[in-house]
Amino acid sequence: MRQVRMMICAAMLALMCSVAGVAQGATASAIAELMALREKARHPETRVRVEATHRAWAIGLESADAAVKIAALEVLSEPAGSASDHIRMPAVYAMAEIAGAAKESRVHIRALELLAAPLRAEQVPIRDVAIDAVNIITASSNRAETAPAAVRALAPVVRSGVNGVRIPAINALVRAVAASGNEAAYSSALDLLVEPLNSMAMIGGMEVRMMAVAAVERIGMEATGTAVKAKAMGLMRSYAGKSGWETEARNRASLAATVIERTLRD
């Protein structure tokens, strides 16, 4: 009987080794194909570039291996950094879909890092698409681990002087840190919000400031650390008496400070 059990164990071990070997072989094959696609993904001829982009997209989605997904993201970062919307927009959404389907935080973080080029582009549409991609990625991630990377990625768009970029960026910033429990990320997000709070744009300035006030309030309420709550409350109190702000905006900042203070007492 003992001999039979030993034979069964040996057979199971051999099967496991065989499966592991097949998986490793598939991963190596996928990464090798992706490496070969890098030059094609930046090729000047549309047909070559588009085919490579969609092939990398498919490989990244098909594989559950984090290394394969990251390799696919690296390939897609080439067209995502293009100056043409019809090239970079599909690539950015492909990156978001691949990262959104991943389980490992390292895939999410790498995707957020690779969105730097579209998030810093001069044109508004691609920046808004990249902000949408950040939302997709963070929604599927462990925010406790990815929130700092998301805050870093969103920094240039939150600081943008274009209302059509910074308003959705402020919303994305709040969503990126929401429920993260990451006090350092909350604090960094508050630092980023100072610039839109100081917006004095002739058109849309009040809207931007009010969005920033709502964001500070949300972060201050959600944070558990006293230091972050005090920081958010202090910001709101300072702007509640801000000269040059509309009465409505000052009142909103005062209310936000009060709401945050209540959470300190609870």
C-alpha positions in Angstrom: 0.0 0.0 0.0 2.8 2.3 0.9 4.5 1.6 -2.5 1.2 2.5 -4.3 1.0 5.8 -2.4 4.6 6.6 -3.3 3.9 5.8 -7.0 0.8 8.1 -7.0 2.8 10.9 -5.3 5.5 10.5 -7.9 3.0 10.6 -10.7 1.4 13.8 -9.3 4.7 15.5 -8.9 5.7 14.6 -12.4 2.4 16.0 -13.7 2.8 19.3 -11.7 6.3 19.7 -13.0 5.1 19.1 -16.6 2.3 21.7 -16.2 4.7 24.2 -14.7 7.1 23.6 -17.6 4.4 24.2 -20.1 3.3 27.4 -18.3 6.9 28.7 -18.2 7.3 27.9 -21.9 4.1 29.8 -22.8 5.3 32.8 -20.8 8.7 32.8 -22.4 7.1 32.5 -25.9 4.7 35.3 -25.2 7.5 37.6 -23.9 9.7 36.8 -26.9 6.8 37.7 -29.3 6.2 40.9 -27.5 9.9 41.9 -27.7 9.7 41.3 -31.4 6.7 43.5 -31.7 8.3 46.6 -30.1 9.9 47.9 -33.3 6.7 47.2 -35.3 4.6 49.1 -32.7 6.6 52.3 -33.5 6.7 51.6 -37.2 5.8 54.6 -39.4 3.6 52.5 -41.7 0.0 52.5 -40.2 -0.8 48.9 -41.2 2.4 47.5 -39.5 1.9 49.7 -36.4 -1.8 48.9 -35.9 -1.4 45.2 -36.4 1.4 45.2 -33.8 -0.6 47.2 -31.3 -3.6 44.9 -31.5 -1.4 41.8 -31.3 0.3 43.1 -28.1 -3.2 44.0 -26.8 -4.4 40.5 -27.4 -1.4 38.8 -25.8 -1.6 41.0 -22.7 -5.3 40.1 -22.2 -4.9 36.4 -23.0 -2.1 35.8 -20.5 -2.6 35.8 -16.7 1.1 36.1 -16.1 2.2 39.5 -14.7 5.5 39.5 -16.6 3.6 39.0 -19.9 1.2 41.8 -19.1 4.0 44.2 -18.2 5.8 43.3 -21.4 2.6 44.0 -23.4 2.3 47.4 -21.6 5.9 48.2 -22.5 5.1 47.5 -26.2 1.9 49.6 -26.1 3.7 52.5 -24.5 5.4 53.2 -27.9 2.2 54.0 -29.8 0.7 55.6 -26.6 3.5 58.1 -26.8 2.7 59.1 -30.3 1.7 62.6 -31.3 -1.4 61.4 -33.2 -4.7 60.7 -31.4 -5.7 57.9 -33.8 -2.5 56.0 -32.8 -2.3 56.8 -29.1 -5.9 56.6 -28.0 -6.4 52.9 -28.8 -3.1 52.1 -27.3 -4.0 53.9 -24.0 -7.3 52.1 -23.8 -5.5 48.8 -24.5 -3.1 49.5 -21.6 -6.0 50.3 -19.3 -7.8 47.1 -20.3 -4.7 44.9 -19.8 -3.9 46.5 -16.4 -7.5 46.4 -15.4 -7.6 42.6 -15.9 -4.5 42.0 -13.8 -4.5 40.9 -10.2 -1.0 42.0 -9.2 -0.3 45.6 -8.1 3.0 45.7 -9.9 1.1 45.5 -13.2 -1.2 48.4 -12.2 1.7 50.5 -11.0 3.8 49.9 -14.1 0.7 50.9 -16.3 0.3 54.1 -14.3 4.0 54.9 -14.8 3.8 54.2 -18.6 0.9 56.7 -18.9 3.3 59.6 -18.3 3.6 60.5 -22.0 -0.1 60.8 -22.8 -0.8 62.5 -19.5 1.8 65.2 -20.4 0.7 65.6 -24.0 -0.2 69.1 -25.2 -3.6 68.2 -26.6 -6.6 68.0 -24.3 -8.4 64.9 -25.8 -5.5 62.5 -25.2 -5.0 63.8 -21.7 -8.6 63.2 -20.9 -8.4 59.7 -22.3 -5.3 59.0 -20.2 -7.2 60.2 -17.1 -10.0 57.8 -18.0 -7.4 55.1 -18.2 -6.1 55.9 -14.7 -9.7 55.6 -13.4 -10.0 52.1 -15.0 -6.8 50.9 -13.6 -7.3 52.2 -10.0 -10.8 50.9 -9.9 -9.5 47.4 -10.3 -6.5 47.7 -8.1 -5.5 47.4 -4.4 -5.6 51.2 -3.8 -3.5 50.8 -0.6 -0.6 49.8 -2.9 -1.4 51.7 -6.0 -2.6 55.1 -4.7 0.9 56.7 -4.4 1.6 55.8 -8.1 -1.7 57.1 -9.2 -1.1 60.4 -7.4 2.2 60.8 -9.1 0.7 60.0 -12.5 -2.1 62.5 -12.1 0.2 65.3 -10.8 0.7 67.1 -14.2 -3.0 67.0 -15.1 -4.2 68.2 -11.7 -1.8 71.1 -12.1 -2.9 71.8 -15.6 -4.1 75.3 -16.5 -6.8 73.9 -18.7 -10.2 73.4 -17.0 -11.2 70.6 -19.3 -8.2 68.6 -18.1 -7.8 69.5 -14.4 -11.5 69.1 -13.5 -11.6 65.4 -14.5 -8.1 65.0 -13.1 -9.3 66.2 -9.6 -12.1 63.7 -9.8 -9.7 61.0 -10.7 -7.4 61.9 -7.9 -10.1 61.5 -5.3 -11.1 58.2 -6.9 -7.5 57.0 -6.9 -7.0 57.4 -3.1 -10.6 56.6 -2.1 -10.7 53.7 0.4 -7.0 53.2 0.1 -6.2 53.9 3.8 -2.9 55.2 2.6 -2.2 58.3 4.7 0.9 59.2 2.7 -1.2 59.2 -0.5 -3.9 61.3 1.1 -1.3 63.8 2.2 0.3 64.0 -1.3 -3.2 64.4 -2.9 -3.9 67.4 -0.6 -0.6 68.9 -1.7 -1.6 68.6 -5.3 -4.9 70.2 -4.7 -3.4 73.5 -3.5 -2.7 74.6 -7.1 -6.3 74.2 -8.3 -7.5 75.9 -5.1 -5.4 78.9 -6.1 -6.9 79.0 -9.6 -7.9 82.6 -10.5 -8.9 81.8 -14.1 -11.3 84.2 -15.6 -13.4 81.4 -17.1 -14.1 78.4 -14.9 -11.9 79.5 -12.0 -14.7 79.2 -9.4 -15.7 75.8 -10.8 -12.2 74.5 -10.4 -11.8 75.8 -6.9 -15.2 74.4 -5.8 -14.1 71.0 -7.2 -10.9 71.2 -5.3 -12.7 72.1 -2.1 -15.0 69.1 -2.5 -12.0 66.9 -3.1 -10.2 68.2 0.1 -13.4 67.6 2.1 -13.7 64.0 0.8 -10.1 63.2 1.6 -10.2 64.8 5.0 -13.4 62.9 5.9 -12.0 59.6 4.7 -8.5 59.7 6.2 -8.1 58.1 9.6 -4.9 59.8 10.6 -5.2 63.0 12.7 -2.4 64.6 10.8 -4.1 64.3 7.4 -7.4 65.4 8.8 -5.8 68.5 10.4 -4.0 69.3 7.2 -7.3 69.2 5.2 -9.1 71.2 7.8 -6.4 73.8 7.9 -6.5 74.2 4.2 -10.2 74.7 4.2 -10.0 77.3 7.0 -7.4 79.2 5.2 -9.5 79.4 2.1 -12.7 80.2 4.0 -11.2 83.7 4.5 -9.4 83.9 1.2 -9.6 87.4 -0.3 -10.6 87.4 -4.0 -12.8 84.3 -3.5 -16.6 84.6 -4.1 -18.8 84.5 -1.0 -20.2 81.1 -2.1 -16.8 79.6 -2.5 -15.7 80.9 0.9 -18.8 79.5 2.5 -18.2 76.1 0.8 -14.7 76.0 2.2 -15.9 76.9 5.7 -18.5 74.1 5.5 -15.9 71.6 4.4 -13.7 72.6 7.4 -16.6 72.0 9.8 -17.5 68.7 8.3 -13.8 67.5 8.6 -13.7 68.7 12.1 -16.7 66.7 13.1 -14.9 63.5 11.9 -12.1 64.4 14.3 -14.4 64.5 17.2 -16.3 61.3 16.3 
